[in-house]
Amino acid sequence: MARTIAVMPGQKDIDELLTGKKITTYPRHRMLKYLVPEIIFGVGSLAEVGDALRRTGATHPLLVTDPGVCAAGWVERALVHIGESGVEATVWDGVSSNTKDTDVARGLERFRETACDSVVAIGGGSPIDAAKAIAVLSTNEGGILDYEGVDRITSPVPPMVMVPTTGGTGADVSQFCVVTDTTRRLKVTIGGRVLVPDISITDPYLLTTMPQDISAYTAIDALAHAIEAYVSKGANFLGDAHALSAVQSISKHLFVSLENPNDLAAREGVARASLQAGLAFSNALLGATHAISHQIGGFLDLHHGMLNAILLPHVIRFNGATHPYRYLDIAEALGITADLSNPRCTVELLADRVQHIAAEVGIPSNLSSIGVRREHIPRFAENALHDAYITTNPRALTAEDVCEICVAAL
């Protein structure tokens, strides 16, 4: 892997020539905060869910999930472990794909009418985001869209335990949740330290029941998390290691996990990548790929990971035209030899590699094939500029820039 060292701004160009090493600059006197939950990881760790709830003080959690996870049998198994710990859960499986404000309102009603005191989510990003949003409104007034933005939640939330069943969400360890505004037809990001779950439990065995397309979408979502976190303006030394490790794990394990869904070593590798990418982006934030995909997904109700897979190569090319150097480490993590003398060439190879990976796992290659039309694009561009993640994209964007990225992805 290409070697990276950190120095103060000003030395960068000279030191690269003298040492042959890529130099990462960090602002002078920068202070970092790193938010993480308690993490339980490993095959069989679903059995810890009851004890985890008990240790948070929960006695009657709302178990937030969706019909697919229930059908896979994971909720039934979890309820056994929860009951063995002396905790009684109420199950609510009303979450739709792409958590909606209306889902949250219904879940909150269920939370209140059954006098719950905590939440536990078992599922992918949608149930986890819904559980977080329900927890927020259980102790804070108003509707969930009132909390769009960062650190707008004023009251503490009840205990939260998250159990992901997909290999890509990262929501189980992050300080964010994403909810679709069904009136404006866009996704809003809500962030703050109170949204970091108390405990995250990742059991790779739960990934074995994912449908093939969801396995592909969520793994590429984790790859997008890792790449955007690593090149983010908020990138930091704690997150960088997690991000690069996640990229390597996806490269190594994704195809095996799809060819043999019951290969627990491969599933564990993808689950580990999801966890590490989640830790990275929770503390470094993301970039234009997510800012744009939120708008398209909210408008057309499309899978988030699929959109990220289509958009990511084009965002890499856009950012790499002016900010190529951080992408060189990502390229090396994917097995591409970085060329310091021609970094833009390496960026192009990286974008091509990401497109190839997405094509190999059966993800559509362009936006037009999934229903996006050219006349939609100005709307997406305008809304993307207000997304929380646009601020940490390494290259500043205008509405025209976002339009160009979307047109390239058509």
Contacts in CASP RR format, 6 or more apart in sequence:
PFRMAT RR
TARGET T0000
AUTHOR 0000-0000-0000
METHOD contacts of the structure
MODEL  1
MARTIAVMPGQKDIDELLTGKKITTYPRHRMLKYLVPEIIFGVGSLAEVG
DALRRTGATHPLLVTDPGVCAAGWVERALVHIGESGVEATVWDGVSSNTK
DTDVARGLERFRETACDSVVAIGGGSPIDAAKAIAVLSTNEGGILDYEGV
DRITSPVPPMVMVPTTGGTGADVSQFCVVTDTTRRLKVTIGGRVLVPDIS
ITDPYLLTTMPQDISAYTAIDALAHAIEAYVSKGANFLGDAHALSAVQSI
SKHLFVSLENPNDLAAREGVARASLQAGLAFSNALLGATHAISHQIGGFL
DLHHGMLNAILLPHVIRFNGATHPYRYLDIAEALGITADLSNPRCTVELL
ADRVQHIAAEVGIPSNLSSIGVRREHIPRFAENALHDAYITTNPRALTAE
DVCEICVAAL
1 244 0 8 1.000
1 329 0 8 1.000
1 332 0 8 1.000
1 333 0 8 1.000
2 21 0 8 1.000
2 22 0 8 1.000
2 328 0 8 1.000
2 329 0 8 1.000
2 332 0 8 1.000
2 338 0 8 1.000
3 21 0 8 1.000
3 22 0 8 1.000
4 21 0 8 1.000
4 22 0 8 1.000
4 23 0 8 1.000
4 24 0 8 1.000
4 329 0 8 1.000
5 19 0 8 1.000
5 21 0 8 1.000
5 23 0 8 1.000
5 24 0 8 1.000
6 23 0 8 1.000
6 24 0 8 1.000
6 25 0 8 1.000
6 26 0 8 1.000
6 237 0 8 1.000
7 15 0 8 1.000
7 23 0 8 1.000
7 24 0 8 1.000
7 25 0 8 1.000
8 25 0 8 1.000
8 26 0 8 1.000
8 28 0 8 1.000
9 25 0 8 1.000
9 27 0 8 1.000
9 28 0 8 1.000
10 25 0 8 1.000
11 23 0 8 1.000
12 23 0 8 1.000
12 25 0 8 1.000
15 21 0 8 1.000
15 23 0 8 1.000
16 22 0 8 1.000
16 23 0 8 1.000
16 340 0 8 1.000
20 340 0 8 1.000
22 325 0 8 1.000
22 328 0 8 1.000
22 329 0 8 1.000
22 338 0 8 1.000
22 340 0 8 1.000
23 325 0 8 1.000
24 325 0 8 1.000
24 326 0 8 1.000
26 236 0 8 1.000
26 237 0 8 1.000
32 236 0 8 1.000
32 237 0 8 1.000
32 238 0 8 1.000
32 283 0 8 1.000
33 283 0 8 1.000
34 236 0 8 1.000
34 238 0 8 1.000
34 239 0 8 1.000
34 283 0 8 1.000
35 175 0 8 1.000
35 193 0 8 1.000
35 196 0 8 1.000
35 282 0 8 1.000
35 283 0 8 1.000
36 173 0 8 1.000
36 196 0 8 1.000
36 279 0 8 1.000
36 282 0 8 1.000
37 162 0 8 1.000
37 172 0 8 1.000
37 173 0 8 1.000
37 196 0 8 1.000
37 197 0 8 1.000
37 198 0 8 1.000
37 199 0 8 1.000
37 200 0 8 1.000
38 52 0 8 1.000
38 198 0 8 1.000
38 199 0 8 1.000
38 200 0 8 1.000
39 173 0 8 1.000
39 199 0 8 1.000
39 200 0 8 1.000
39 202 0 8 1.000
39 275 0 8 1.000
40 48 0 8 1.000
40 52 0 8 1.000
40 199 0 8 1.000
40 200 0 8 1.000
40 201 0 8 1.000
40 202 0 8 1.000
41 201 0 8 1.000
41 202 0 8 1.000
41 271 0 8 1.000
41 272 0 8 1.000
41 275 0 8 1.000
42 202 0 8 1.000
42 203 0 8 1.000
42 204 0 8 1.000
42 268 0 8 1.000
42 271 0 8 1.000
43 203 0 8 1.000
43 204 0 8 1.000
43 205 0 8 1.000
43 264 0 8 1.000
43 268 0 8 1.000
44 203 0 8 1.000
44 205 0 8 1.000
45 201 0 8 1.000
45 202 0 8 1.000
45 203 0 8 1.000
46 74 0 8 1.000
46 77 0 8 1.000
46 78 0 8 1.000
46 81 0 8 1.000
46 163 0 8 1.000
46 201 0 8 1.000
46 203 0 8 1.000
46 205 0 8 1.000
46 206 0 8 1.000
47 81 0 8 1.000
48 81 0 8 1.000
48 201 0 8 1.000
49 78 0 8 1.000
49 81 0 8 1.000
49 82 0 8 1.000
49 120 0 8 1.000
49 122 0 8 1.000
49 161 0 8 1.000
49 163 0 8 1.000
49 201 0 8 1.000
50 78 0 8 1.000
50 81 0 8 1.000
50 82 0 8 1.000
50 83 0 8 1.000
50 84 0 8 1.000
50 85 0 8 1.000
50 86 0 8 1.000
50 87 0 8 1.000
51 81 0 8 1.000
51 85 0 8 1.000
52 161 0 8 1.000
52 198 0 8 1.000
52 199 0 8 1.000
52 201 0 8 1.000
53 61 0 8 1.000
53 82 0 8 1.000
53 85 0 8 1.000
53 87 0 8 1.000
53 89 0 8 1.000
53 118 0 8 1.000
53 120 0 8 1.000
53 159 0 8 1.000
53 161 0 8 1.000
54 85 0 8 1.000
54 86 0 8 1.000
54 87 0 8 1.000
55 199 0 8 1.000
56 118 0 8 1.000
56 159 0 8 1.000
56 160 0 8 1.000
56 161 0 8 1.000
56 198 0 8 1.000
56 199 0 8 1.000
57 118 0 8 1.000
57 159 0 8 1.000
58 87 0 8 1.000
58 117 0 8 1.000
58 118 0 8 1.000
58 120 0 8 1.000
58 158 0 8 1.000
58 159 0 8 1.000
58 161 0 8 1.000
59 87 0 8 1.000
59 88 0 8 1.000
59 117 0 8 1.000
59 118 0 8 1.000
60 87 0 8 1.000
60 88 0 8 1.000
60 89 0 8 1.000
60 90 0 8 1.000
60 114 0 8 1.000
60 115 0 8 1.000
60 116 0 8 1.000
60 117 0 8 1.000
60 118 0 8 1.000
61 82 0 8 1.000
61 87 0 8 1.000
61 89 0 8 1.000
61 90 0 8 1.000
61 116 0 8 1.000
61 117 0 8 1.000
61 118 0 8 1.000
61 119 0 8 1.000
61 120 0 8 1.000
61 159 0 8 1.000
61 161 0 8 1.000
62 89 0 8 1.000
62 90 0 8 1.000
62 92 0 8 1.000
62 107 0 8 1.000
62 110 0 8 1.000
62 111 0 8 1.000
62 114 0 8 1.000
62 116 0 8 1.000
62 118 0 8 1.000
62 119 0 8 1.000
62 120 0 8 1.000
62 131 0 8 1.000
62 134 0 8 1.000
63 75 0 8 1.000
63 78 0 8 1.000
63 79 0 8 1.000
63 82 0 8 1.000
63 89 0 8 1.000
63 90 0 8 1.000
63 91 0 8 1.000
63 92 0 8 1.000
63 119 0 8 1.000
63 120 0 8 1.000
63 121 0 8 1.000
63 122 0 8 1.000
64 92 0 8 1.000
64 95 0 8 1.000
64 107 0 8 1.000
64 119 0 8 1.000
64 120 0 8 1.000
64 121 0 8 1.000
64 122 0 8 1.000
64 127 0 8 1.000
64 128 0 8 1.000
64 130 0 8 1.000
64 131 0 8 1.000
64 134 0 8 1.000
65 75 0 8 1.000
65 91 0 8 1.000
65 92 0 8 1.000
65 93 0 8 1.000
65 95 0 8 1.000
65 121 0 8 1.000
65 122 0 8 1.000
65 123 0 8 1.000
65 127 0 8 1.000
66 93 0 8 1.000
66 94 0 8 1.000
66 95 0 8 1.000
66 96 0 8 1.000
66 97 0 8 1.000
66 123 0 8 1.000
66 124 0 8 1.000
66 126 0 8 1.000
66 127 0 8 1.000
67 93 0 8 1.000
67 94 0 8 1.000
69 75 0 8 1.000
69 93 0 8 1.000
69 122 0 8 1.000
69 123 0 8 1.000
69 124 0 8 1.000
69 127 0 8 1.000
69 165 0 8 1.000
70 76 0 8 1.000
70 91 0 8 1.000
70 93 0 8 1.000
72 165 0 8 1.000
72 209 0 8 1.000
73 209 0 8 1.000
74 122 0 8 1.000
74 123 0 8 1.000
74 163 0 8 1.000
74 165 0 8 1.000
74 206 0 8 1.000
74 209 0 8 1.000
75 91 0 8 1.000
75 93 0 8 1.000
75 122 0 8 1.000
78 120 0 8 1.000
78 122 0 8 1.000
78 163 0 8 1.000
79 89 0 8 1.000
79 91 0 8 1.000
82 88 0 8 1.000
82 89 0 8 1.000
82 120 0 8 1.000
83 89 0 8 1.000
89 120 0 8 1.000
90 110 0 8 1.000
90 114 0 8 1.000
90 116 0 8 1.000
92 107 0 8 1.000
92 110 0 8 1.000
92 111 0 8 1.000
94 103 0 8 1.000
94 106 0 8 1.000
94 107 0 8 1.000
95 103 0 8 1.000
95 126 0 8 1.000
95 127 0 8 1.000
95 130 0 8 1.000
96 103 0 8 1.000
96 126 0 8 1.000
97 126 0 8 1.000
97 301 0 8 1.000
97 303 0 8 1.000
98 126 0 8 1.000
98 180 0 8 1.000
98 187 0 8 1.000
98 297 0 8 1.000
98 298 0 8 1.000
98 301 0 8 1.000
98 302 0 8 1.000
98 303 0 8 1.000
98 304 0 8 1.000
99 125 0 8 1.000
99 126 0 8 1.000
99 127 0 8 1.000
99 129 0 8 1.000
99 130 0 8 1.000
99 133 0 8 1.000
99 177 0 8 1.000
99 178 0 8 1.000
99 179 0 8 1.000
99 180 0 8 1.000
100 179 0 8 1.000
100 180 0 8 1.000
100 182 0 8 1.000
101 143 0 8 1.000
101 144 0 8 1.000
101 145 0 8 1.000
101 179 0 8 1.000
101 180 0 8 1.000
101 181 0 8 1.000
101 182 0 8 1.000
101 183 0 8 1.000
102 182 0 8 1.000
103 130 0 8 1.000
104 130 0 8 1.000
104 133 0 8 1.000
104 134 0 8 1.000
104 137 0 8 1.000
104 143 0 8 1.000
104 144 0 8 1.000
104 179 0 8 1.000
105 143 0 8 1.000
105 144 0 8 1.000
107 130 0 8 1.000
107 134 0 8 1.000
108 134 0 8 1.000
108 137 0 8 1.000
108 138 0 8 1.000
110 116 0 8 1.000
111 119 0 8 1.000
111 134 0 8 1.000
111 138 0 8 1.000
112 138 0 8 1.000
116 138 0 8 1.000
116 158 0 8 1.000
117 158 0 8 1.000
117 159 0 8 1.000
118 135 0 8 1.000
118 158 0 8 1.000
118 159 0 8 1.000
118 160 0 8 1.000
118 161 0 8 1.000
119 131 0 8 1.000
119 132 0 8 1.000
119 134 0 8 1.000
119 135 0 8 1.000
119 158 0 8 1.000
119 159 0 8 1.000
119 160 0 8 1.000
119 161 0 8 1.000
120 131 0 8 1.000
120 160 0 8 1.000
120 161 0 8 1.000
120 162 0 8 1.000
120 163 0 8 1.000
121 127 0 8 1.000
121 128 0 8 1.000
121 130 0 8 1.000
121 131 0 8 1.000
121 132 0 8 1.000
121 160 0 8 1.000
121 161 0 8 1.000
121 162 0 8 1.000
121 163 0 8 1.000
121 172 0 8 1.000
122 163 0 8 1.000
122 165 0 8 1.000
123 163 0 8 1.000
123 164 0 8 1.000
123 165 0 8 1.000
123 166 0 8 1.000
124 164 0 8 1.000
124 165 0 8 1.000
124 166 0 8 1.000
124 169 0 8 1.000
124 171 0 8 1.000
124 218 0 8 1.000
125 164 0 8 1.000
125 166 0 8 1.000
125 169 0 8 1.000
125 170 0 8 1.000
125 171 0 8 1.000
128 162 0 8 1.000
128 164 0 8 1.000
128 169 0 8 1.000
128 171 0 8 1.000
128 172 0 8 1.000
128 177 0 8 1.000
129 171 0 8 1.000
129 177 0 8 1.000
129 178 0 8 1.000
129 179 0 8 1.000
131 160 0 8 1.000
131 162 0 8 1.000
132 157 0 8 1.000
132 160 0 8 1.000
132 171 0 8 1.000
132 177 0 8 1.000
132 190 0 8 1.000
132 195 0 8 1.000
132 197 0 8 1.000
133 144 0 8 1.000
133 177 0 8 1.000
133 179 0 8 1.000
133 190 0 8 1.000
135 157 0 8 1.000
135 158 0 8 1.000
135 160 0 8 1.000
136 144 0 8 1.000
136 147 0 8 1.000
136 153 0 8 1.000
136 157 0 8 1.000
136 190 0 8 1.000
136 194 0 8 1.000
136 195 0 8 1.000
137 143 0 8 1.000
137 144 0 8 1.000
138 157 0 8 1.000
138 158 0 8 1.000
139 155 0 8 1.000
139 156 0 8 1.000
139 157 0 8 1.000
139 158 0 8 1.000
140 147 0 8 1.000
140 153 0 8 1.000
140 154 0 8 1.000
140 155 0 8 1.000
140 157 0 8 1.000
144 179 0 8 1.000
144 190 0 8 1.000
145 179 0 8 1.000
145 181 0 8 1.000
145 188 0 8 1.000
146 152 0 8 1.000
147 153 0 8 1.000
147 190 0 8 1.000
147 191 0 8 1.000
148 188 0 8 1.000
148 189 0 8 1.000
148 190 0 8 1.000
149 188 0 8 1.000
149 189 0 8 1.000
149 190 0 8 1.000
149 191 0 8 1.000
149 388 0 8 1.000
150 191 0 8 1.000
150 192 0 8 1.000
150 388 0 8 1.000
151 191 0 8 1.000
151 192 0 8 1.000
151 193 0 8 1.000
152 190 0 8 1.000
152 191 0 8 1.000
153 190 0 8 1.000
153 191 0 8 1.000
153 192 0 8 1.000
153 194 0 8 1.000
153 195 0 8 1.000
156 194 0 8 1.000
157 194 0 8 1.000
157 195 0 8 1.000
159 198 0 8 1.000
160 197 0 8 1.000
160 198 0 8 1.000
160 199 0 8 1.000
161 197 0 8 1.000
161 198 0 8 1.000
161 199 0 8 1.000
161 200 0 8 1.000
161 201 0 8 1.000
162 171 0 8 1.000
162 172 0 8 1.000
162 173 0 8 1.000
162 197 0 8 1.000
162 199 0 8 1.000
162 200 0 8 1.000
162 201 0 8 1.000
163 172 0 8 1.000
163 200 0 8 1.000
163 201 0 8 1.000
163 202 0 8 1.000
163 203 0 8 1.000
163 206 0 8 1.000
164 170 0 8 1.000
164 171 0 8 1.000
164 172 0 8 1.000
164 200 0 8 1.000
164 202 0 8 1.000
164 206 0 8 1.000
164 271 0 8 1.000
164 274 0 8 1.000
165 206 0 8 1.000
165 207 0 8 1.000
165 209 0 8 1.000
165 210 0 8 1.000
166 207 0 8 1.000
166 210 0 8 1.000
166 214 0 8 1.000
166 215 0 8 1.000
166 218 0 8 1.000
166 274 0 8 1.000
167 207 0 8 1.000
167 210 0 8 1.000
167 215 0 8 1.000
167 218 0 8 1.000
167 219 0 8 1.000
167 222 0 8 1.000
167 270 0 8 1.000
167 271 0 8 1.000
167 273 0 8 1.000
167 274 0 8 1.000
168 218 0 8 1.000
168 219 0 8 1.000
168 221 0 8 1.000
168 222 0 8 1.000
168 225 0 8 1.000
168 270 0 8 1.000
168 273 0 8 1.000
168 274 0 8 1.000
168 277 0 8 1.000
169 218 0 8 1.000
169 221 0 8 1.000
169 274 0 8 1.000
170 222 0 8 1.000
170 225 0 8 1.000
170 274 0 8 1.000
170 275 0 8 1.000
170 277 0 8 1.000
170 278 0 8 1.000
170 281 0 8 1.000
170 282 0 8 1.000
171 177 0 8 1.000
171 178 0 8 1.000
172 197 0 8 1.000
172 200 0 8 1.000
172 201 0 8 1.000
172 202 0 8 1.000
172 275 0 8 1.000
173 196 0 8 1.000
173 197 0 8 1.000
173 200 0 8 1.000
173 275 0 8 1.000
173 278 0 8 1.000
173 279 0 8 1.000
173 282 0 8 1.000
174 195 0 8 1.000
174 196 0 8 1.000
174 278 0 8 1.000
174 281 0 8 1.000
174 282 0 8 1.000
175 191 0 8 1.000
175 192 0 8 1.000
175 193 0 8 1.000
175 195 0 8 1.000
175 196 0 8 1.000
175 282 0 8 1.000
175 283 0 8 1.000
176 189 0 8 1.000
176 190 0 8 1.000
176 191 0 8 1.000
176 192 0 8 1.000
176 195 0 8 1.000
176 282 0 8 1.000
176 388 0 8 1.000
177 189 0 8 1.000
177 190 0 8 1.000
177 191 0 8 1.000
177 195 0 8 1.000
178 187 0 8 1.000
178 188 0 8 1.000
178 189 0 8 1.000
178 190 0 8 1.000
178 294 0 8 1.000
178 304 0 8 1.000
179 187 0 8 1.000
179 188 0 8 1.000
179 190 0 8 1.000
180 186 0 8 1.000
180 187 0 8 1.000
180 188 0 8 1.000
180 297 0 8 1.000
180 298 0 8 1.000
180 301 0 8 1.000
181 187 0 8 1.000
181 188 0 8 1.000
181 298 0 8 1.000
185 298 0 8 1.000
185 299 0 8 1.000
186 294 0 8 1.000
186 295 0 8 1.000
186 298 0 8 1.000
186 299 0 8 1.000
186 383 0 8 1.000
187 294 0 8 1.000
187 295 0 8 1.000
187 297 0 8 1.000
187 298 0 8 1.000
188 294 0 8 1.000
189 294 0 8 1.000
189 387 0 8 1.000
189 388 0 8 1.000
189 389 0 8 1.000
191 388 0 8 1.000
196 282 0 8 1.000
200 275 0 8 1.000
202 271 0 8 1.000
202 274 0 8 1.000
202 275 0 8 1.000
204 264 0 8 1.000
204 267 0 8 1.000
204 268 0 8 1.000
204 269 0 8 1.000
204 270 0 8 1.000
204 271 0 8 1.000
204 272 0 8 1.000
205 264 0 8 1.000
205 267 0 8 1.000
207 215 0 8 1.000
207 257 0 8 1.000
207 267 0 8 1.000
207 270 0 8 1.000
207 271 0 8 1.000
208 261 0 8 1.000
208 262 0 8 1.000
208 264 0 8 1.000
208 267 0 8 1.000
210 218 0 8 1.000
210 261 0 8 1.000
212 258 0 8 1.000
212 261 0 8 1.000
213 362 0 8 1.000
214 303 0 8 1.000
215 257 0 8 1.000
215 258 0 8 1.000
215 261 0 8 1.000
215 270 0 8 1.000
216 254 0 8 1.000
216 258 0 8 1.000
216 361 0 8 1.000
216 362 0 8 1.000
216 363 0 8 1.000
217 303 0 8 1.000
217 304 0 8 1.000
217 305 0 8 1.000
217 306 0 8 1.000
217 309 0 8 1.000
217 363 0 8 1.000
218 274 0 8 1.000
218 305 0 8 1.000
219 250 0 8 1.000
219 254 0 8 1.000
219 257 0 8 1.000
219 270 0 8 1.000
219 273 0 8 1.000
219 274 0 8 1.000
219 361 0 8 1.000
220 305 0 8 1.000
220 306 0 8 1.000
220 308 0 8 1.000
220 309 0 8 1.000
220 312 0 8 1.000
220 357 0 8 1.000
220 358 0 8 1.000
220 361 0 8 1.000
220 363 0 8 1.000
221 304 0 8 1.000
221 305 0 8 1.000
221 308 0 8 1.000
221 309 0 8 1.000
222 246 0 8 1.000
222 250 0 8 1.000
222 270 0 8 1.000
222 273 0 8 1.000
222 274 0 8 1.000
222 277 0 8 1.000
222 278 0 8 1.000
223 246 0 8 1.000
223 247 0 8 1.000
223 250 0 8 1.000
223 273 0 8 1.000
223 277 0 8 1.000
223 312 0 8 1.000
223 354 0 8 1.000
223 357 0 8 1.000
224 286 0 8 1.000
224 289 0 8 1.000
224 290 0 8 1.000
224 305 0 8 1.000
224 308 0 8 1.000
224 309 0 8 1.000
224 312 0 8 1.000
225 243 0 8 1.000
225 246 0 8 1.000
225 277 0 8 1.000
225 278 0 8 1.000
225 280 0 8 1.000
225 281 0 8 1.000
225 286 0 8 1.000
226 242 0 8 1.000
226 243 0 8 1.000
226 244 0 8 1.000
226 246 0 8 1.000
226 247 0 8 1.000
226 250 0 8 1.000
226 273 0 8 1.000
226 276 0 8 1.000
226 277 0 8 1.000
226 280 0 8 1.000
226 281 0 8 1.000
226 330 0 8 1.000
227 243 0 8 1.000
227 247 0 8 1.000
227 312 0 8 1.000
227 316 0 8 1.000
227 327 0 8 1.000
227 330 0 8 1.000
227 354 0 8 1.000
228 281 0 8 1.000
228 286 0 8 1.000
228 287 0 8 1.000
228 289 0 8 1.000
228 290 0 8 1.000
228 315 0 8 1.000
228 389 0 8 1.000
228 393 0 8 1.000
229 235 0 8 1.000
229 239 0 8 1.000
229 242 0 8 1.000
229 243 0 8 1.000
229 277 0 8 1.000
229 278 0 8 1.000
229 280 0 8 1.000
229 281 0 8 1.000
229 283 0 8 1.000
229 284 0 8 1.000
229 285 0 8 1.000
229 286 0 8 1.000
230 239 0 8 1.000
230 240 0 8 1.000
230 243 0 8 1.000
230 244 0 8 1.000
230 247 0 8 1.000
230 280 0 8 1.000
230 284 0 8 1.000
230 326 0 8 1.000
230 329 0 8 1.000
230 330 0 8 1.000
231 319 0 8 1.000
231 323 0 8 1.000
231 326 0 8 1.000
231 327 0 8 1.000
231 330 0 8 1.000
231 394 0 8 1.000
232 281 0 8 1.000
232 284 0 8 1.000
232 285 0 8 1.000
232 286 0 8 1.000
232 287 0 8 1.000
232 392 0 8 1.000
232 393 0 8 1.000
232 394 0 8 1.000
233 285 0 8 1.000
233 391 0 8 1.000
233 392 0 8 1.000
233 393 0 8 1.000
233 394 0 8 1.000
234 284 0 8 1.000
234 285 0 8 1.000
234 392 0 8 1.000
235 243 0 8 1.000
235 284 0 8 1.000
235 326 0 8 1.000
236 283 0 8 1.000
236 284 0 8 1.000
238 283 0 8 1.000
239 279 0 8 1.000
239 280 0 8 1.000
239 283 0 8 1.000
239 284 0 8 1.000
240 280 0 8 1.000
242 276 0 8 1.000
242 277 0 8 1.000
242 278 0 8 1.000
242 279 0 8 1.000
242 280 0 8 1.000
243 276 0 8 1.000
243 277 0 8 1.000
243 280 0 8 1.000
243 281 0 8 1.000
243 284 0 8 1.000
244 329 0 8 1.000
244 330 0 8 1.000
244 333 0 8 1.000
245 272 0 8 1.000
245 273 0 8 1.000
245 276 0 8 1.000
246 272 0 8 1.000
246 273 0 8 1.000
246 274 0 8 1.000
246 276 0 8 1.000
246 277 0 8 1.000
246 278 0 8 1.000
246 280 0 8 1.000
247 273 0 8 1.000
247 330 0 8 1.000
247 333 0 8 1.000
247 334 0 8 1.000
248 333 0 8 1.000
248 334 0 8 1.000
249 269 0 8 1.000
249 270 0 8 1.000
249 272 0 8 1.000
249 273 0 8 1.000
249 276 0 8 1.000
250 270 0 8 1.000
250 273 0 8 1.000
251 333 0 8 1.000
251 334 0 8 1.000
251 335 0 8 1.000
251 357 0 8 1.000
252 269 0 8 1.000
253 265 0 8 1.000
253 266 0 8 1.000
253 267 0 8 1.000
253 268 0 8 1.000
253 269 0 8 1.000
253 270 0 8 1.000
253 273 0 8 1.000
254 266 0 8 1.000
254 270 0 8 1.000
254 357 0 8 1.000
254 361 0 8 1.000
255 360 0 8 1.000
255 361 0 8 1.000
256 263 0 8 1.000
256 265 0 8 1.000
256 266 0 8 1.000
257 263 0 8 1.000
257 266 0 8 1.000
257 267 0 8 1.000
257 269 0 8 1.000
257 270 0 8 1.000
258 361 0 8 1.000
260 266 0 8 1.000
261 267 0 8 1.000
284 392 0 8 1.000
285 388 0 8 1.000
285 389 0 8 1.000
285 391 0 8 1.000
285 392 0 8 1.000
286 389 0 8 1.000
286 392 0 8 1.000
287 315 0 8 1.000
287 389 0 8 1.000
287 390 0 8 1.000
287 392 0 8 1.000
287 393 0 8 1.000
287 394 0 8 1.000
288 311 0 8 1.000
288 315 0 8 1.000
288 318 0 8 1.000
288 319 0 8 1.000
288 384 0 8 1.000
288 389 0 8 1.000
288 390 0 8 1.000
288 393 0 8 1.000
288 395 0 8 1.000
288 397 0 8 1.000
288 402 0 8 1.000
288 405 0 8 1.000
289 308 0 8 1.000
289 311 0 8 1.000
289 312 0 8 1.000
289 315 0 8 1.000
290 308 0 8 1.000
290 387 0 8 1.000
290 389 0 8 1.000
291 384 0 8 1.000
291 385 0 8 1.000
291 387 0 8 1.000
291 388 0 8 1.000
291 389 0 8 1.000
291 390 0 8 1.000
291 393 0 8 1.000
292 307 0 8 1.000
292 311 0 8 1.000
292 315 0 8 1.000
292 380 0 8 1.000
292 384 0 8 1.000
292 387 0 8 1.000
292 402 0 8 1.000
292 405 0 8 1.000
292 406 0 8 1.000
293 304 0 8 1.000
293 305 0 8 1.000
293 307 0 8 1.000
293 308 0 8 1.000
293 311 0 8 1.000
294 304 0 8 1.000
294 384 0 8 1.000
294 387 0 8 1.000
294 389 0 8 1.000
295 379 0 8 1.000
295 380 0 8 1.000
295 383 0 8 1.000
295 384 0 8 1.000
295 387 0 8 1.000
296 302 0 8 1.000
296 307 0 8 1.000
296 367 0 8 1.000
296 372 0 8 1.000
296 376 0 8 1.000
296 380 0 8 1.000
297 304 0 8 1.000
297 307 0 8 1.000
299 376 0 8 1.000
299 379 0 8 1.000
299 380 0 8 1.000
300 370 0 8 1.000
300 371 0 8 1.000
300 372 0 8 1.000
302 370 0 8 1.000
306 363 0 8 1.000
306 364 0 8 1.000
306 370 0 8 1.000
307 367 0 8 1.000
309 354 0 8 1.000
309 358 0 8 1.000
309 363 0 8 1.000
310 358 0 8 1.000
310 363 0 8 1.000
310 364 0 8 1.000
310 365 0 8 1.000
310 366 0 8 1.000
310 367 0 8 1.000
310 370 0 8 1.000
310 409 0 8 1.000
311 367 0 8 1.000
311 405 0 8 1.000
311 406 0 8 1.000
311 409 0 8 1.000
312 354 0 8 1.000
313 351 0 8 1.000
313 352 0 8 1.000
313 354 0 8 1.000
313 355 0 8 1.000
313 358 0 8 1.000
314 351 0 8 1.000
314 405 0 8 1.000
314 408 0 8 1.000
314 409 0 8 1.000
315 393 0 8 1.000
315 405 0 8 1.000
316 327 0 8 1.000
316 347 0 8 1.000
316 350 0 8 1.000
316 351 0 8 1.000
316 354 0 8 1.000
317 347 0 8 1.000
317 348 0 8 1.000
317 351 0 8 1.000
317 408 0 8 1.000
318 395 0 8 1.000
318 397 0 8 1.000
318 401 0 8 1.000
318 404 0 8 1.000
318 405 0 8 1.000
319 327 0 8 1.000
319 393 0 8 1.000
319 394 0 8 1.000
319 395 0 8 1.000
320 327 0 8 1.000
320 343 0 8 1.000
320 344 0 8 1.000
320 347 0 8 1.000
320 395 0 8 1.000
321 344 0 8 1.000
321 347 0 8 1.000
321 395 0 8 1.000
322 395 0 8 1.000
323 394 0 8 1.000
323 395 0 8 1.000
324 343 0 8 1.000
324 344 0 8 1.000
324 346 0 8 1.000
324 347 0 8 1.000
325 343 0 8 1.000
326 394 0 8 1.000
327 343 0 8 1.000
327 346 0 8 1.000
327 347 0 8 1.000
327 350 0 8 1.000
328 338 0 8 1.000
328 340 0 8 1.000
328 343 0 8 1.000
328 346 0 8 1.000
328 347 0 8 1.000
329 338 0 8 1.000
330 350 0 8 1.000
331 337 0 8 1.000
331 338 0 8 1.000
331 346 0 8 1.000
331 347 0 8 1.000
331 349 0 8 1.000
331 350 0 8 1.000
331 353 0 8 1.000
332 338 0 8 1.000
334 350 0 8 1.000
334 353 0 8 1.000
334 354 0 8 1.000
336 346 0 8 1.000
336 349 0 8 1.000
336 350 0 8 1.000
336 353 0 8 1.000
338 346 0 8 1.000
339 345 0 8 1.000
339 346 0 8 1.000
355 365 0 8 1.000
358 365 0 8 1.000
359 365 0 8 1.000
364 370 0 8 1.000
366 409 0 8 1.000
366 410 0 8 1.000
367 406 0 8 1.000
367 409 0 8 1.000
367 410 0 8 1.000
368 410 0 8 1.000
372 406 0 8 1.000
372 410 0 8 1.000
374 407 0 8 1.000
374 410 0 8 1.000
377 402 0 8 1.000
377 403 0 8 1.000
377 406 0 8 1.000
377 407 0 8 1.000
378 399 0 8 1.000
378 403 0 8 1.000
380 402 0 8 1.000
380 406 0 8 1.000
381 399 0 8 1.000
381 400 0 8 1.000
381 402 0 8 1.000
381 403 0 8 1.000
381 406 0 8 1.000
382 399 0 8 1.000
384 390 0 8 1.000
384 397 0 8 1.000
384 402 0 8 1.000
385 397 0 8 1.000
385 398 0 8 1.000
385 399 0 8 1.000
385 402 0 8 1.000
390 397 0 8 1.000
END
